[in-house]
Amino acid sequence: MAAMLIGKDDLNMVCHKAGMGQRLDRKEAEVLYFDADLHTLAHLAHNMRLRLHPEPVVTYVGDRNINYSNVCVCGCRFCAFFKSPGSPEAYIISRDELAAKIDEMYALGGNQVLLQGGHHPGLPLEWYEDLLSFMRKNWPKLHIHAFSPPEIYFWSQKFAMPVKTILSRLMAAGLDSIPGGGAEILHDDIRKKVSPNKCSASQWLLVMEEAHKLGMRTTATMMFGHEEEISHRLDHIFAIRELQDRTGGFTAFIPWTFQPEHTRIQRNPLPAPAYLKLLAISRLVLDNVPNIQASWVTMGSEIAQLALFYGANDFGSLMIEENVVAAAGVSNKMSREEINTTIRGAGFEPRQRNMDYSYTGF
């Protein structure tokens, strides 16, 4: 999409509307994306953040990202983590290993597990139910934030069950909420290029809508900076807003930049200004999604701290363990103390939260 040709009065009008906290339409979002300078976007997005969250607090969750398997038949071009079935490096986590990881997470002050894997062709649905039941029985207060929409849609096709049935069975076994993984860019032309064997944009949204109808809360993500255009990013953001208007089930939006190392997509990583611009646009357009997360895992602590003035009110996660982004050559690490110091350095008070954004006792 080429830069728009608009008058200064048009930009001023859109900036005034955004500054008043009024809902922006697609054309107005394009005006801001292409014509507003970065400092203006920061000012507008931070004001929106303060309107939604006037308290001087930045939250984060204490969780561990556990990949129960690295076996996947999708073969997404952006993924450096997966292994094909039969690979000597393929694994399925054992109960003992899982237990050790959860116990360590609790010892470090965590309270949530983010559980994800690939599209494993050989595991029955009962295996996933047993995994959830094992976790619920042994750690009854653990929040299980698990499985992405593509995984769930894959199972619905593989086991010939409606998405609602799959979700209901997983919830009965102990699933609490669903992360927004596998969204990439919610535009089928882009998905056919970067993840042709994964569910479509409408199918990703269907899984989320069914989960929301069942009373489950979820998050939404965007991985950008690979083979999409700005118009596709806006398609994604507006698709999230439209679903949220219907269901109100998303607790947060988490945009993060594509990391190309060891993948089959050769692109230079997006620079910090491009990330901050998208973050600010997200805060301004997603007036119905209460929280926007900064991504220190991909951007590092300094840019994540700056993101707190571009619309973000949440610092993401302790990320006690992370393997997928690390497989793409990015190894940012932050301890609880470093996260707290970074948040305080921006003038906010750090608070650990639950998935629903209630505060924990830590």
C-alpha positions in Angstrom: 0.0 0.0 0.0 1.4 3.3 -1.0 1.5 6.3 1.3 -1.7 8.3 1.2 -2.1 11.8 -0.2 -4.0 13.8 2.3 -4.1 17.4 3.5 -2.8 18.7 6.8 -6.4 19.4 7.9 -7.3 15.8 7.4 -4.5 14.6 9.6 -5.3 17.2 12.2 -9.0 16.1 12.2 -8.1 12.4 12.7 -5.5 13.3 15.4 -8.2 15.3 17.2 -10.7 12.4 17.0 -8.1 10.0 18.3 -7.1 12.4 21.1 -10.8 12.5 22.2 -10.8 8.7 22.4 -13.4 8.3 19.7 -13.6 5.2 17.6 -11.4 5.3 14.4 -12.6 3.8 11.1 -10.3 2.0 8.6 -9.6 5.2 6.6 -8.7 7.1 9.7 -6.4 4.4 10.9 -4.6 4.5 7.5 -4.2 8.3 7.9 -2.5 7.8 11.2 -0.3 4.9 10.1 1.0 6.7 7.0 1.0 10.4 7.9 1.3 10.9 11.7 4.8 11.2 13.0 6.0 8.8 15.7 5.9 11.4 18.5 2.3 12.2 17.7 1.3 8.6 17.7 3.1 8.1 21.0 1.2 11.1 22.5 -2.2 9.9 21.3 -1.6 6.2 22.2 -0.3 7.0 25.7 -3.3 9.3 26.3 -5.6 6.4 25.3 -3.7 4.1 27.6 -4.1 6.5 30.5 -7.8 6.9 29.7 -8.3 3.1 30.0 -5.7 2.6 32.9 -5.3 5.9 34.8 -3.5 4.1 37.7 0.4 4.3 37.4 0.7 0.5 37.2 2.3 -1.8 34.6 1.4 -5.5 35.0 3.1 -8.7 34.0 2.3 -12.4 34.5 4.5 -15.0 36.1 4.5 -17.9 33.7 6.5 -20.5 32.0 6.1 -21.4 28.3 6.3 -25.2 28.1 6.4 -26.7 24.6 4.9 -30.2 25.2 6.2 -31.3 21.8 8.2 -29.9 18.9 6.7 -32.3 16.3 4.6 -30.5 13.7 3.4 -31.2 10.1 2.6 -27.6 9.2 6.1 -26.7 8.1 5.5 -22.9 8.5 8.2 -20.9 6.7 8.7 -18.6 9.7 9.2 -21.3 12.3 12.7 -22.4 13.4 11.4 -24.6 16.2 9.4 -27.4 14.7 10.7 -30.9 13.8 9.1 -33.3 11.3 7.7 -36.6 12.6 10.5 -39.1 12.8 13.2 -36.5 13.3 16.0 -37.6 15.7 15.4 -34.3 17.5 11.7 -34.8 17.9 10.3 -35.1 21.4 7.1 -35.4 23.5 7.4 -34.2 27.1 7.3 -36.7 29.9 5.2 -36.3 33.0 8.4 -36.2 35.1 9.9 -33.4 33.0 6.6 -31.5 33.0 6.3 -31.8 36.8 9.9 -30.6 37.3 9.2 -27.5 35.1 6.0 -26.6 36.9 7.6 -27.1 40.4 10.5 -24.8 39.3 8.1 -22.2 38.0 6.3 -22.1 41.4 9.6 -21.8 43.2 10.4 -18.8 41.0 7.1 -17.1 41.9 5.1 -18.1 38.8 1.4 -19.0 38.7 0.6 -19.8 35.1 1.8 -22.3 32.4 1.6 -21.4 28.7 1.4 -24.8 27.1 1.9 -25.1 23.3 3.1 -27.6 20.8 2.8 -28.2 17.1 0.4 -30.1 14.9 1.4 -33.6 16.0 -0.1 -36.2 13.6 0.0 -39.1 16.1 -1.4 -38.0 19.4 -5.1 -38.8 20.2 -7.3 -36.1 21.8 -7.3 -38.2 25.0 -3.5 -37.6 25.3 -4.2 -33.8 25.6 -7.1 -34.4 28.0 -4.9 -36.6 30.2 -2.1 -34.0 30.2 -4.5 -31.3 31.4 -6.0 -33.7 34.0 -2.5 -34.5 35.3 -1.7 -30.8 35.7 -5.1 -30.0 37.3 -4.8 -32.9 39.8 -1.3 -32.1 40.9 -1.4 -28.3 40.9 -5.1 -27.4 41.4 -4.5 -23.6 41.6 -2.3 -23.5 38.4 -3.7 -21.4 35.6 -3.4 -23.4 32.4 -3.2 -21.1 29.4 -2.8 -23.6 26.6 -3.1 -24.6 23.0 -3.5 -22.2 20.1 -6.4 -21.8 17.7 -4.5 -23.6 14.9 -3.9 -26.6 17.2 -7.6 -26.7 18.2 -8.8 -26.4 14.6 -6.3 -29.1 13.6 -7.8 -31.5 16.2 -11.4 -30.7 15.1 -10.5 -31.8 11.6 -8.4 -34.7 12.6 -10.9 -36.1 15.0 -14.0 -35.0 13.0 -15.5 -33.1 15.9 -16.9 -29.5 16.1 -14.6 -26.9 17.5 -17.1 -26.4 20.3 -16.8 -30.1 21.3 -13.0 -30.0 21.3 -13.0 -26.9 23.5 -15.7 -28.3 25.9 -13.7 -31.5 26.4 -10.4 -29.6 27.0 -12.2 -27.2 29.5 -13.6 -30.2 31.4 -10.1 -31.6 31.6 -8.7 -28.4 33.1 -8.0 -25.8 30.4 -8.5 -22.3 31.7 -7.8 -20.0 28.7 -6.3 -19.9 25.2 -3.3 -17.9 24.0 -3.5 -16.0 20.7 -0.7 -17.9 19.0 -0.8 -19.0 15.4 -2.5 -15.7 14.3 0.6 -14.5 12.4 -1.3 -12.1 10.0 -5.1 -12.7 9.8 -5.2 -12.4 6.0 -5.4 -15.6 3.9 -3.2 -14.3 1.0 -0.3 -13.9 3.5 -1.1 -17.1 5.4 -1.0 -19.1 2.1 2.6 -17.9 1.7 4.0 -18.2 5.1 1.9 -21.0 6.7 -0.1 -22.8 4.0 -0.9 -25.8 6.0 -2.3 -24.0 9.0 -5.9 -22.9 9.6 -7.3 -19.9 7.7 -7.9 -16.4 9.2 -11.6 -17.1 9.5 -11.0 -20.5 11.2 -8.6 -18.9 13.7 -11.3 -16.3 14.5 -13.9 -19.1 14.7 -12.0 -21.0 17.4 -11.7 -17.8 19.4 -15.4 -16.9 19.0 -16.4 -20.4 20.1 -14.1 -20.2 23.1 -15.6 -16.8 24.1 -19.1 -18.2 23.8 -18.2 -20.9 26.2 -17.1 -18.2 28.7 -13.3 -18.6 28.2 -11.0 -15.6 28.0 -8.3 -15.5 25.4 -5.5 -13.3 24.1 -4.8 -12.1 20.6 -1.4 -11.8 18.9 0.1 -10.5 15.7 3.5 -11.5 14.2 4.4 -8.9 11.7 7.3 -7.8 9.6 7.6 -10.9 7.2 5.8 -10.9 3.9 2.8 -8.8 4.7 2.0 -5.2 3.8 0.7 -2.5 6.1 -2.8 -3.0 4.8 -2.7 -6.6 6.0 -1.6 -5.5 9.4 -4.7 -3.2 9.6 -6.9 -6.1 8.3 -5.7 -8.1 11.3 -6.3 -5.4 13.8 -9.8 -4.6 12.6 -10.6 -8.3 12.5 -9.7 -8.5 16.2 -11.8 -5.4 17.0 -14.8 -6.8 15.1 -14.8 -10.1 17.0 -14.2 -8.3 20.3 -17.3 -6.2 19.6 -19.3 -9.4 19.4 -17.8 -11.3 22.3 -15.7 -9.2 24.6 -13.5 -12.3 25.2 -10.0 -10.9 24.5 -8.1 -9.7 27.5 -5.1 -8.4 25.6 -3.4 -7.8 22.3 0.2 -8.7 21.8 2.0 -7.7 18.6 5.6 -8.8 18.1 8.1 -8.7 15.2 9.1 -11.6 13.1 12.6 -13.0 13.9 14.1 -14.4 10.7 17.3 -16.2 11.8 17.2 -20.0 11.0 13.8 -19.6 9.2 12.9 -19.9 5.5 11.9 -16.3 5.2 14.8 -14.0 4.6 14.0 -10.5 5.9 15.8 -8.0 8.1 14.1 -7.7 11.5 11.9 -4.6 11.7 13.5 -1.6 13.4 12.2 -0.3 16.7 10.3 2.6 15.2 8.2 0.3 13.0 7.3 -1.8 16.1 6.4 1.2 18.2 4.2 2.6 15.4 2.3 -0.6 15.1 1.9 -0.8 18.9 0.5 2.8 19.0 -1.9 2.1 16.1 -3.1 -1.0 17.9 -3.9 0.9 21.1 -5.8 3.6 19.2 -7.8 1.2 17.0 -8.5 -1.5 19.6 -10.6 0.6 21.9 -12.5 -2.5 23.0 -9.4 -4.6 24.0 -8.4 -3.5 27.5 -4.7 -4.3 27.5 -1.8 -4.0 25.1 1.4 -5.9 25.9 5.0 -4.8 25.2 7.2 -7.5 23.8 10.6 -7.5 25.6 11.3 -11.0 24.4 11.7 -9.8 20.8 12.5 -6.1 21.2 14.7 -6.1 24.4 14.2 -4.3 27.6 14.9 -0.7 26.5 12.4 -0.7 23.6 9.9 -2.5 25.7 10.3 0.2 28.3 9.7 2.8 25.6 6.6 0.9 24.5 5.0 1.8 27.8 4.7 5.3 26.3 3.3 4.0 23.0 0.1 2.5 24.4 1.3 -0.6 26.3 0.2 -1.0 29.9 1.5 -4.6 30.3 5.0 -5.9 30.2 4.0 -9.4 29.1 5.6 -12.2 31.2 8.5 -13.4 33.3 8.9 -15.9 30.5 10.7 -18.4 32.8 11.2 -20.5 29.7 10.8 -19.6 26.0 11.9 -21.8 23.1 10.2 -20.8 19.9 11.6 -17.2 19.6 15.0 -18.5 20.9 15.1 -21.0 18.1 15.1 -18.0 15.7 18.2 -16.6 17.3 16.8 -14.1 19.8 17.8 -14.6 23.5 16.6 -11.7 25.5 16.3 -12.6 29.2 14.9 -10.6 32.1 14.6 -11.6 35.8 11.7 -10.5 38.0 14.1 -7.9 39.5 15.1 -6.6 36.1 11.4 -6.3 35.0 10.5 -4.5 38.2 13.5 -2.1 37.8 12.6 -1.4 34.1 9.0 -0.7 34.9 9.9 1.6 37.8 12.5 3.3 35.6 9.6 4.4 33.4 7.7 5.8 36.3 5.2 3.0 36.9 4.6 0.5 39.7 5.1 -3.1 38.7 2.4 -5.6 39.7 2.2 -9.3 38.9 -1.2 -10.3 37.6 -3.3 -13.3 36.6 -4.5 -14.0 33.1 -7.7 -12.0 33.8 -5.5 -9.0 34.9 -6.5 -9.3 38.6 -3.4 -8.8 40.8 -1.6 -11.7 42.5 -0.1 -11.7 45.9 3.4 -11.3 44.6 
